[in-house]
């Protein structure tokens, strides 16, 4: 049962990220064909993460109350509808098209907030000592989805026109809905006793009241913030350091290759090396080491002016940043009681979505001051947090029975 279940959970997250990445090849077209302002393009991107910030705790809490499977069915089914709306919007003209596309991305963000439920599902079917390795599958799906999303968007436009990416994504999410409906068993049987849900702010306070939990979620925020800052500025930095014309096809293609290199490397690390590293080092030391490795890579990247050294620097940063998340969520699941897995994962993912909103804003503002600023600030924060994690983090004892 577990291997097919893990595959379906992997595909659910993968398709979520494919849908997120589909839009990027279309942004220049929106600006050119529909007259989208910079603000509207920013809104189309940001509304997805904003909805995840709001809805990740809601989906997670609901999954604790009614089960994981119903939430995954609702979210994947509605995601397919959101991409149909996206396809129709892409076939319209002018400001009407932009508003329909914005609404579709808002709807997609609500549906895509189901990652917390996917993580809770993995925690349900995995013994505590294997959870960090299994959480690596989520990270692997993130990495591969981010690679294949833009690529699929580009191919879909070429073969099917502007409406192509939306219809392709709708078909994929529709298939995912069918896989969940017919092949995914329920992993969590909720208590028959009624549970009074905490208000949103009270749930955040309750989750963060455990010092170790607060530190872990803070680490996840920082790692996501730094990676979002990197994604926002790496194209601008490379075009400046290597005199690339990013508006040309060749320049944009080079940046796409570099981002794909980082994503594939991160996916391989999370999909293969995590389990062995956790066994050898334990989650706390792996988390601390990964933050320090990421800090070294990020501090070097702005000053690398040859392609070979840049690939090494990007590799160091990618490995460090992608080694952080699986053990963080492994430990979060260990610190969480069985009946609050979805709720706690939802809080953590909500904080991560906030980082994906704030990171690009910070990076864009500081990059204007000096291209190295966002990298050096993130490197310093990551290094200091790594040292703090090395000193303070301890693996929970009897974690599978421990409540938040």
C-alpha positions in Angstrom: 0.0 0.0 0.0 2.7 2.5 1.0 4.7 2.6 -2.2 1.7 3.4 -4.5 0.5 5.9 -1.9 3.9 7.6 -1.8 4.0 7.8 -5.6 0.6 9.5 -5.7 1.6 12.0 -3.0 4.8 12.6 -5.0 2.8 13.2 -8.2 0.4 15.5 -6.3 3.1 17.8 -5.2 5.0 17.6 -8.5 1.9 18.6 -10.5 1.3 21.5 -8.0 4.8 22.8 -8.8 4.5 22.2 -12.5 1.4 24.4 -12.4 3.2 27.0 -10.5 6.1 27.0 -13.0 3.9 27.0 -16.1 3.2 30.7 -15.9 6.8 32.0 -16.1 7.2 31.6 -19.9 4.0 33.5 -20.3 4.9 36.6 -18.3 6.7 38.5 -21.2 3.7 37.6 -23.5 1.2 39.0 -21.0 3.2 42.3 -20.9 3.5 42.4 -24.7 0.0 41.2 -25.8 -2.2 42.2 -22.9 -0.5 45.4 -21.8 0.1 44.1 -18.3 1.9 46.5 -16.0 4.7 45.5 -13.7 2.3 45.7 -10.8 -0.2 43.3 -12.5 2.6 40.8 -13.4 3.8 40.9 -9.8 0.2 40.4 -8.5 -0.3 37.4 -10.8 2.9 35.8 -9.3 2.3 36.9 -5.7 -1.4 36.0 -5.3 -0.5 32.3 -5.6 1.8 32.4 -2.6 -0.6 34.7 -0.7 -3.4 32.2 -1.0 -1.1 29.4 0.2 -0.2 31.5 3.2 -3.9 31.8 4.1 -5.1 28.4 3.2 -2.3 26.0 4.1 -3.3 26.0 7.8 -7.0 25.7 6.8 -6.5 22.6 4.6 -4.1 21.1 7.2 -6.6 21.5 10.1 -9.5 20.2 8.0 -7.4 17.1 7.1 -7.0 16.4 10.8 -10.7 16.6 11.3 -12.1 14.7 8.2 -9.1 12.8 6.8 -6.3 13.5 4.3 -8.0 11.9 1.3 -11.1 14.2 1.1 -8.9 17.3 1.2 -6.6 15.9 -1.5 -9.6 15.1 -3.7 -11.1 18.6 -3.3 -7.8 20.4 -3.9 -6.8 18.4 -6.9 -10.3 18.6 -8.5 -10.5 22.3 -7.9 -7.0 22.8 -9.2 -8.1 21.3 -12.6 -10.9 23.8 -12.7 -8.5 26.6 -11.9 -6.3 25.7 -14.9 -9.3 25.6 -17.2 -10.1 29.2 -16.1 -6.4 30.0 -16.7 -6.7 28.6 -20.3 -9.8 30.6 -21.0 -8.2 33.7 -19.7 -5.1 33.2 -21.9 -7.4 33.1 -24.9 -9.0 36.4 -24.1 -7.8 39.9 -24.8 -6.8 43.0 -22.9 -7.5 43.8 -19.3 -10.3 41.2 -19.1 -7.8 38.4 -19.9 -5.5 39.7 -17.1 -8.2 39.7 -14.5 -9.4 36.2 -15.4 -5.8 35.0 -15.2 -5.4 36.7 -11.8 -8.5 35.0 -10.5 -7.3 31.6 -11.9 -4.0 32.0 -10.1 -5.8 33.0 -6.9 -7.9 29.8 -7.2 -4.8 27.7 -8.0 -3.0 29.1 -4.9 -5.9 28.0 -2.7 -5.8 24.5 -4.2 -2.0 24.3 -4.2 -2.0 24.9 -0.4 -2.5 21.1 0.0 1.3 20.4 0.4 0.8 20.5 4.2 -1.8 17.7 3.7 0.7 15.7 1.6 3.3 16.1 4.3 0.8 15.0 7.0 0.0 11.9 4.8 3.6 11.0 4.7 3.9 11.4 8.5 0.9 9.2 8.9 2.3 6.2 7.0 6.0 6.5 7.9 7.7 5.6 11.2 9.5 8.5 12.9 13.0 7.4 12.1 12.2 7.4 8.3 10.2 10.6 8.0 13.1 12.9 7.1 14.0 10.7 4.2 10.4 10.5 3.0 10.0 14.2 3.4 12.8 14.4 0.9 10.4 13.1 -1.7 8.4 16.3 -1.3 11.5 18.3 -1.9 12.4 16.2 -4.9 8.9 16.8 -6.3 9.4 20.6 -5.7 12.7 20.6 -7.6 11.5 18.5 -10.6 8.2 20.4 -10.8 10.1 23.7 -11.0 12.2 22.4 -13.8 9.4 20.8 -15.8 6.8 23.6 -15.3 8.5 26.3 -17.3 9.6 23.7 -19.9 6.1 22.4 -20.3 4.8 25.9 -20.5 7.2 26.7 -23.4 6.3 23.5 -25.3 2.6 24.0 -24.8 2.7 27.5 -26.2 4.6 26.2 -29.2 2.2 23.4 -30.0 -1.1 24.6 -28.7 -0.9 28.4 -28.5 -1.4 30.6 -25.5 -4.2 28.5 -24.1 -2.0 25.4 -24.3 -0.4 25.6 -20.8 -3.7 25.9 -19.1 -5.3 23.0 -20.8 -2.2 20.8 -20.3 -2.2 21.6 -16.6 -5.9 21.0 -16.4 -5.5 17.5 -17.9 -2.6 16.7 -15.6 -4.4 17.8 -12.4 -7.5 16.0 -13.7 -5.5 12.7 -14.0 -4.1 13.4 -10.5 -7.6 13.7 -9.2 -8.5 10.3 -10.7 -5.3 8.7 -9.2 -6.3 10.1 -5.7 -9.9 9.0 -6.2 -9.2 5.4 -7.2 -5.8 4.5 -5.9 -5.1 6.5 -2.7 -6.3 5.0 0.6 -7.0 7.1 3.6 -4.0 7.4 6.0 -5.7 9.0 8.9 -8.9 8.1 10.8 -10.0 11.1 12.7 -11.3 10.9 16.3 -15.1 10.4 16.6 -15.1 12.9 19.4 -15.8 16.5 18.3 -12.7 18.7 18.3 -13.1 22.5 18.7 -10.7 24.1 16.2 -8.5 26.9 17.5 -8.7 30.4 15.9 -6.0 31.0 13.3 -3.8 33.2 15.5 -4.2 30.9 18.5 -3.1 27.9 16.3 0.0 29.8 15.2 0.7 30.7 18.9 0.1 27.2 20.1 2.4 25.7 17.4 5.2 28.2 18.0 5.0 27.9 21.8 7.3 24.9 21.7 10.8 26.4 21.5 12.2 23.6 19.3 9.2 23.8 17.0 9.5 27.6 16.8 13.2 27.2 15.9 12.5 24.6 13.2 9.7 26.7 11.6 12.0 29.8 11.8 14.7 27.8 10.0 12.2 26.8 7.3 11.2 30.5 6.9 14.9 31.5 6.6 15.7 28.8 4.1 12.7 29.6 2.0 13.4 33.4 2.2 17.0 32.9 1.0 16.0 30.6 -1.8 13.3 33.0 -3.0 15.8 35.9 -2.9 18.2 33.8 -5.0 15.5 32.9 -7.5 14.5 36.5 -7.9 18.0 37.9 -8.5 20.1 35.2 -10.0 19.1 36.1 -13.6 20.0 39.7 -13.1 23.2 38.9 -11.3 24.5 36.5 -14.0 23.5 38.9 -16.8 25.5 41.6 -15.1 28.6 39.5 -14.2 28.7 37.8 -17.6 27.4 40.6 -19.9 24.4 38.6 -21.0 21.5 40.3 -22.7 18.7 38.7 -20.7 16.0 40.0 -23.0 17.4 38.0 -25.9 16.6 34.3 -26.4 20.1 33.2 -25.7 20.4 35.1 -22.5 17.1 33.9 -21.2 17.9 30.3 -22.2 21.2 30.4 -20.3 19.5 31.6 -17.1 16.9 28.8 -17.6 19.6 26.2 -17.9 21.3 27.5 -14.7 18.1 27.4 -12.7 17.3 23.9 -14.0 20.8 22.8 -13.0 20.1 24.0 -9.4 16.7 22.4 -9.3 17.8 19.0 -10.7 20.8 18.9 -8.3 18.5 19.7 -5.4 16.0 17.1 -6.5 18.8 14.4 -6.7 20.1 15.3 -3.2 16.6 15.2 -1.6 15.6 12.1 -3.4 18.7 10.1 -2.8 21.2 11.3 -0.2 18.9 12.4 2.6 18.2 9.0 4.1 21.9 8.1 4.4 22.9 11.5 5.8 20.1 11.4 8.4 21.3 8.0 9.6 24.9 9.1 9.7 24.5 12.6 11.2 21.0 12.9 12.7 18.5 15.6 11.8 19.9 18.4 14.1 23.5 18.2 12.8 22.3 17.8 9.2 20.1 20.9 9.5 22.9 23.0 11.0 25.5 21.8 8.4 23.1 22.5 5.5 22.6 26.1 6.6 26.3 26.7 6.9 26.9 25.1 3.4 24.2 27.2 1.9 25.7 30.3 3.5 29.1 29.6 1.9 27.6 29.1 -1.5 25.5 32.2 -1.3 28.4 34.4 -0.1 30.5 33.2 -3.1 28.0 33.5 -5.9 28.2 37.3 -6.5 31.9 37.1 -6.9 32.2 34.2 -9.4 33.0 35.5 -12.9 33.8 32.3 -14.7 31.3 29.7 -15.7 33.1 26.8 -14.0 33.4 28.5 -10.7 29.8 29.8 -10.9 28.5 26.2 -11.4 30.5 25.1 -8.3 29.1 28.0 -6.3 25.5 27.3 -7.5 26.0 23.6 -6.7 27.2 24.3 -3.1 24.3 26.6 -2.5 21.7 24.2 -4.0 23.0 21.2 -2.1 23.0 23.2 1.2 19.6 24.8 0.7 17.9 21.5 -0.4 19.4 19.5 2.5 17.6 21.7 5.0 13.9 21.1 4.4 13.5 17.3 4.7 15.1 17.0 8.2 13.3 20.1 9.3 9.9 18.6 8.4 11.0 15.2 9.7 11.6 16.8 13.1 8.4 18.9 13.0 6.4 15.7 12.4 8.2 14.0 15.3 7.3 16.9 17.6 3.7 16.8 16.6 0.9 14.5 18.0 -0.8 12.3 15.4 -4.1 14.2 15.5 -2.4 17.5 14.7 0.0 16.6 11.9 -2.0 18.4 9.2 -2.5 21.5 11.4 1.1 21.8 12.3 2.3 21.2 8.7 -0.2 23.8 7.6 1.2 26.4 9.9 4.8 25.6 8.7 3.8 25.8 5.1 2.0 29.1 5.7 5.1 30.6 7.2 7.0 29.3 4.1 4.5 31.0 1.8 5.1 34.2 3.7 8.8 33.9 3.0 8.1 33.4 -0.7 6.3 36.7 -0.6 8.8 38.7 1.4 12.0 37.2 0.0 11.5 38.5 -3.6 10.6 42.0 -2.2 13.7 42.1 -0.1 15.9 40.8 -2.8 14.6 43.3 -5.4 15.1 46.3 -3.1 18.6 45.4 -1.9 19.8 44.3 -5.4 19.2 47.8 -6.5 21.6 49.1 -3.9 24.3 46.6 -4.8 24.0 43.2 -6.5 25.9 41.4 -3.8 23.7 42.7 -0.9 20.9 40.2 -0.9 23.4 37.3 -1.2 25.6 38.6 1.6 22.7 39.3 4.0 21.2 35.9 3.4 24.6 34.2 3.8 25.1 35.9 7.1 21.6 35.0 8.4 22.0 31.4 7.2 25.4 31.0 8.8 24.3 32.5 12.2 21.2 30.3 12.2 23.3 27.3 11.4 25.5 28.0 14.4 22.4 28.5 16.5 20.9 25.2 15.3 24.1 23.3 16.0 24.0 24.5 19.6 20.3 24.2 20.4 18.7 21.5 18.2 18.3 18.1 19.8 16.6 15.1 18.3 13.3 14.4 20.2 13.2 11.4 22.5 10.2 9.1 22.0 9.2 11.5 19.3 6.5 9.4 17.8 4.5 9.8 21.0 5.4 13.4 21.7 2.8 16.2 21.3 3.5 19.7 20.2 
